[in-house]
């Protein structure tokens, strides 16, 4: 009995103090951490039992000096075999049910979200969406025979049936993430969101399968060409967090990283306004200009003096699109 009490206390302590997870920065992370801690508690107890039996057996039943006899023949123990089969089966079944309940509570099982036209048609507004497969029509989505199921993590139980406070369209392509804010028209290479707001990410890919991974939020979702997936969550901790691609997508997969900024409402609004100003400002007032529509002469003009090129020579350059090719 004393051994059992000590084993239980050690397992419970380590299950809550293993330190294997990064900080939790979302409401959804708490649910995932509870599941992980429960599995760590069970795993610690089983590890101690199994390793303890091995060590005790190795010491107690070791070969004695000058003992050349054979061990007693053992052909099996049916009750013992039933016991060590039934206990893991019950544990696995319980973990499976608990995992499904957490996934459902986080909004992972949300078939009705597939009929959300905003989410399903978000890909049409994403950069490079023309190369993706055709999306379902509104008639197909509204049809009672539609068997589309939303892929990803939808609205949590408390937000079910409510629109998200912020919707961001996410595009994955080799080797970057692009974030588009449809309500303001802002496009960014970083994700900025306000704290304590329900955020929905509509995710797609332009080329191959990617995976949007937010470690501190305990969320990961594939970005699939021709299909919009989603993640819906609420950040509850201010800070800067990494965004990584968790699906091998090519030679430079390891560099497909960016940052997620959780900000106060005031900081987020300030950032959004600065991005809107940058998007709408004349070319000479912004720091970086997209040269896609410039001729060679226009593109080289700001650098002519630095390169020692006479302005008259620039006038002799005929407009081409060679520098715009990728």
Secondary structure, DSSP 8 states (H G I E B T S, - for coil): -HHHHHHHHHHHHHHHS---S----BHHHHHHHHHHHHHHHHHHHHHHHHHHHHHHHHHHTS--TT-----------HHHHHHHHHHHHHHHHHHHHHHHHHHHHTT---GGGGG-HHHHTGGGGSTTGGGS-----HHHHHSTT------EE---GGGTTS--SEEEEEEEETTEEEEEETTTTEEESSEEEETTSEEEEEEEESSS-EEEEEGGGTEEEEEBBTB-EEEEEEB-S-EEEEEEE-S--STTGGG-EEEEEEE-HHHHHHHHHHHHHHHHS-GGGSS---GGG--HHHHHHTTTTTTT--HHHHHT----SGGG--
